[in-house]
């Protein structure tokens, strides 16, 4: 501001009085400046001074805002440091809580594991006891059954009576497969593999049906007995449509087999 005032004072003094050198220059010019030109210069000087004062106010305001912003930034930094410290403390607490929960879970898992092992051992002991008791009962029942089944003779000799077994079945009224054997004969093969015989059993058979099977022969005569099957041939007075008649009348083989399974 002091410099501006000095400049203004100098200019005004120059306009009012002028110095010798400037007068000499003016005298040497062909045309001196008019009164209007001087007034225009004065107006321009006044406007310039007003602009300088206005800019100075703006600079002052901007300086104040810069100072305020710097203070705000400093406060933000302080707040951020406080928040970091607070978050660090909370994270440390959370880590401690998590570690504590892990330890509790490990302890609970170990306790549950021990209890489960103990329960499993008790269950195994109980099951072993139950199995032993059941095995004893089964052996006793097998012994009783074996004592009720007595084989006095067999195709391949006598074996341990505990291995004797009675097995029975039927070829089925609607599932028996009949095959033409001659003009008056049919045959069927009976499967006895489900009995589990290891020697040729003694087999007793009978022809069962819904009609006319009483007129036939061969229902009790069997052929080619093995541990898994036997064959039966049926002779009938009729010579037409034997297979269809057998199926229509639901003829089937019922049987009982006695043999050894071990």
C-alpha positions as CSV (number, residue, x, y, z in Angstrom):
1,X,0.0,0.0,0.0
2,X,2.8,2.4,0.8
3,X,4.4,1.8,-2.6
4,X,1.0,2.4,-4.3
5,X,0.5,5.7,-2.4
6,X,4.0,6.8,-3.4
7,X,3.4,6.1,-7.0
8,X,0.1,8.0,-6.9
9,X,1.8,11.0,-5.3
10,X,4.6,11.0,-7.8
11,X,2.2,10.9,-10.7
12,X,0.0,13.7,-9.3
13,X,3.1,15.9,-8.7
14,X,4.3,15.2,-12.2
15,X,1.0,16.1,-13.7
16,X,0.7,19.3,-11.7
17,X,4.3,20.6,-12.0
18,X,6.4,18.3,-14.2
19,X,10.1,18.2,-14.1
20,X,12.5,20.1,-16.3
21,X,13.4,17.2,-18.5
22,X,9.7,16.3,-19.2
23,X,9.0,20.0,-20.0
24,X,11.9,20.0,-22.4
25,X,10.5,17.0,-24.1
26,X,7.0,18.5,-24.2
27,X,8.4,21.7,-25.6
28,X,10.2,19.8,-28.3
29,X,6.9,18.0,-29.4
30,X,4.9,19.3,-32.1
31,X,1.6,19.2,-30.2
32,X,1.3,19.3,-26.3
33,X,-1.2,16.9,-24.6
34,X,-4.7,18.3,-24.2
35,X,-6.6,18.9,-21.0
36,X,-8.9,16.0,-21.8
37,X,-6.0,13.6,-22.1
38,X,-4.8,14.6,-18.7
39,X,-8.3,14.0,-17.3
40,X,-8.5,10.6,-18.9
41,X,-5.2,9.6,-17.4
42,X,-6.4,10.8,-14.0
43,X,-9.6,8.7,-14.4
44,X,-7.6,5.7,-15.4
45,X,-5.3,6.2,-12.4
46,X,-8.3,6.3,-10.1
47,X,-9.8,3.1,-11.6
48,X,-6.4,1.4,-11.3
49,X,-6.2,2.4,-7.6
50,X,-9.7,1.1,-7.0
51,X,-8.8,-2.2,-8.7
52,X,-5.6,-2.5,-6.6
53,X,-7.6,-1.9,-3.4
54,X,-10.3,-4.5,-4.5
55,X,-7.6,-7.1,-5.4
56,X,-5.9,-6.4,-2.1
57,X,-9.2,-7.3,-0.3
58,X,-9.5,-10.4,-2.4
59,X,-6.0,-11.5,-1.6
60,X,-6.7,-10.9,2.1
61,X,-9.9,-13.0,1.9
62,X,-8.1,-15.8,0.0
63,X,-5.3,-15.7,2.6
64,X,-7.8,-16.2,5.3
65,X,-9.5,-19.1,3.5
66,X,-6.1,-20.7,2.9
67,X,-5.3,-20.4,6.6
68,X,-8.7,-21.8,7.5
69,X,-8.2,-24.7,5.1
70,X,-4.8,-25.4,6.5
71,X,-6.3,-25.5,10.0
72,X,-9.1,-27.9,8.7
73,X,-6.5,-30.2,7.2
74,X,-4.6,-30.3,10.4
75,X,-7.7,-31.1,12.4
76,X,-8.5,-33.9,9.9
77,X,-5.1,-35.3,10.3
78,X,-5.5,-35.3,14.1
79,X,-9.0,-37.0,13.7
80,X,-7.5,-39.6,11.4
81,X,-4.8,-40.4,13.8
82,X,-7.3,-40.8,16.6
83,X,-9.5,-43.0,14.4
84,X,-6.5,-45.2,13.4
85,X,-5.6,-45.6,17.1
86,X,-9.2,-46.4,18.0
87,X,-9.5,-49.0,15.1
88,X,-6.2,-50.6,16.0
89,X,-7.3,-51.0,19.6
90,X,-10.7,-52.5,18.4
91,X,-8.9,-54.9,16.0
92,X,-6.6,-56.0,18.7
93,X,-9.6,-56.7,21.0
94,X,-11.4,-58.6,18.2
95,X,-8.3,-60.8,17.6
96,X,-8.2,-61.6,21.3
97,X,-11.8,-62.5,21.2
98,X,-11.4,-64.7,18.2
99,X,-8.4,-66.5,19.7
100,X,-10.5,-67.0,22.9
101,X,-13.4,-68.5,20.9
102,X,-11.0,-70.8,19.0
103,X,-9.7,-72.1,22.3
104,X,-13.2,-72.6,23.6
105,X,-14.2,-74.5,20.4
106,X,-11.1,-76.7,20.5
107,X,-11.9,-77.5,24.1
108,X,-15.5,-78.3,23.2
109,X,-14.6,-80.4,20.2
110,X,-12.1,-82.4,22.3
111,X,-14.8,-83.0,25.0
112,X,-17.4,-84.0,22.4
113,X,-14.8,-86.3,20.6
114,X,-14.0,-88.0,23.9
115,X,-17.7,-88.5,24.7
116,X,-18.4,-89.9,21.3
117,X,-15.5,-92.3,21.5
118,X,-16.7,-93.4,24.9
119,X,-20.3,-93.9,23.6
120,X,-19.0,-95.7,20.5
121,X,-16.9,-98.1,22.7
122,X,-20.0,-98.7,24.9
123,X,-22.1,-99.4,21.9
124,X,-19.5,-101.7,20.4
125,X,-19.3,-103.6,23.7
126,X,-23.1,-103.8,23.8
127,X,-23.3,-104.9,20.2
128,X,-20.6,-107.5,20.7
129,X,-22.6,-108.8,23.7
130,X,-25.8,-108.9,21.7
131,X,-24.1,-110.6,18.8
132,X,-22.6,-113.2,21.0
133,X,-26.0,-113.8,22.5
134,X,-27.7,-114.0,19.1
135,X,-25.0,-116.3,17.8
136,X,-25.6,-118.6,20.7
137,X,-29.3,-118.6,20.1
138,X,-28.8,-119.2,16.4
139,X,-26.5,-122.1,17.1
140,X,-29.0,-123.6,19.5
141,X,-31.8,-123.2,16.9
142,X,-29.6,-124.8,14.2
143,X,-28.8,-127.6,16.5
144,X,-32.5,-128.1,17.3
145,X,-33.4,-128.0,13.6
146,X,-30.6,-130.4,12.7
147,X,-31.8,-132.8,15.3
148,X,-35.3,-132.7,13.7
149,X,-33.9,-133.4,10.2
150,X,-32.3,-136.8,10.0
151,X,-31.0,-138.2,6.7
152,X,-30.5,-142.0,6.9
153,X,-29.2,-142.4,3.4
154,X,-28.1,-140.1,0.6
155,X,-26.8,-140.3,-3.0
156,X,-23.3,-139.2,-2.0
157,X,-23.1,-140.5,1.5
158,X,-24.0,-139.3,5.0
159,X,-22.5,-136.0,6.3
160,X,-22.7,-134.0,9.5
161,X,-26.3,-133.8,10.6
162,X,-25.9,-130.1,11.3
163,X,-25.6,-129.5,7.5
164,X,-28.9,-131.3,6.8
165,X,-31.6,-129.1,5.2
166,X,-35.2,-129.3,4.1
167,X,-36.0,-127.1,1.1
168,X,-39.4,-126.8,-0.8
169,X,-40.9,-124.9,-3.6
170,X,-43.1,-124.8,-6.8
171,X,-42.5,-123.8,-10.4
172,X,-45.7,-121.7,-10.2
173,X,-49.1,-121.9,-11.7
174,X,-48.5,-119.1,-14.2
175,X,-44.7,-119.3,-14.5
176,X,-44.0,-122.9,-15.3
177,X,-42.3,-123.4,-18.7
178,X,-43.5,-126.5,-20.5
179,X,-41.8,-127.9,-23.6
180,X,-43.3,-130.5,-26.0
181,X,-41.5,-133.8,-25.7
182,X,-43.6,-136.1,-27.9
183,X,-47.1,-136.3,-29.4
184,X,-48.4,-137.2,-25.9
185,X,-45.7,-135.8,-23.6
186,X,-44.4,-132.5,-22.2
187,X,-41.5,-131.8,-19.9
188,X,-40.2,-129.0,-17.6
189,X,-37.0,-128.3,-15.7
190,X,-37.2,-127.2,-12.0
191,X,-34.6,-124.9,-10.5
192,X,-33.6,-125.7,-6.9
193,X,-30.3,-123.7,-6.8
194,X,-31.7,-121.5,-4.1
195,X,-31.5,-124.3,-1.6
196,X,-27.7,-124.2,-1.6
197,X,-27.1,-128.0,-1.7
198,X,-23.6,-129.2,-2.0
199,X,-24.6,-132.8,-2.6
200,X,-27.4,-134.4,-4.7
201,X,-30.6,-134.1,-2.6
202,X,-33.5,-136.5,-2.2
203,X,-36.5,-134.9,-4.1
204,X,-40.2,-135.7,-3.8
205,X,-42.5,-134.1,-6.4
206,X,-46.2,-133.8,-7.3
207,X,-48.0,-132.3,-10.3
208,X,-50.5,-129.6,-9.2
209,X,-53.0,-127.8,-11.3
210,X,-56.6,-126.5,-11.8
211,X,-58.0,-129.3,-14.1
212,X,-57.3,-132.7,-15.7
213,X,-53.9,-133.3,-14.2
214,X,-55.2,-136.4,-12.5
215,X,-55.4,-138.2,-15.8
216,X,-51.7,-137.7,-16.4
217,X,-48.7,-139.8,-15.3
218,X,-45.1,-139.0,-14.5
219,X,-45.7,-136.2,-12.0
220,X,-43.7,-138.1,-9.3
221,X,-41.0,-139.5,-11.6
222,X,-38.1,-137.2,-11.9
223,X,-34.9,-137.3,-14.0
224,X,-31.4,-135.9,-13.9
225,X,-31.4,-134.6,-10.3
226,X,-28.4,-132.3,-9.5
227,X,-27.6,-129.9,-6.7
228,X,-29.4,-127.1,-8.7
229,X,-32.2,-128.7,-10.8
230,X,-34.2,-131.8,-11.9
231,X,-36.4,-132.7,-14.9
232,X,-40.0,-134.0,-15.0
233,X,-41.7,-135.7,-18.0
234,X,-45.6,-135.7,-18.0
235,X,-47.5,-138.2,-20.2
236,X,-51.1,-137.2,-21.1
237,X,-53.9,-139.0,-23.0
238,X,-54.5,-136.0,-25.2
239,X,-52.2,-135.4,-28.2
240,X,-53.3,-131.9,-29.2
241,X,-52.2,-128.5,-27.8
242,X,-50.3,-130.0,-24.9
243,X,-48.3,-126.8,-23.9
244,X,-51.3,-124.6,-24.2
245,X,-53.4,-127.0,-22.2
246,X,-50.8,-127.2,-19.5
247,X,-50.7,-123.4,-19.3
248,X,-54.5,-123.1,-19.4
249,X,-55.0,-125.7,-16.6
250,X,-52.1,-124.1,-14.6
251,X,-50.1,-127.3,-14.3
252,X,-47.0,-126.9,-12.2
253,X,-44.5,-129.0,-10.2
254,X,-44.5,-128.8,-6.4
255,X,-41.4,-130.3,-4.7
256,X,-39.6,-131.1,-1.4
257,X,-35.9,-131.7,-1.3
258,X,-33.7,-132.9,1.6
259,X,-29.9,-132.7,1.4
260,X,-26.7,-131.3,2.8
261,X,-25.6,-127.7,2.5
262,X,-22.1,-128.2,3.9
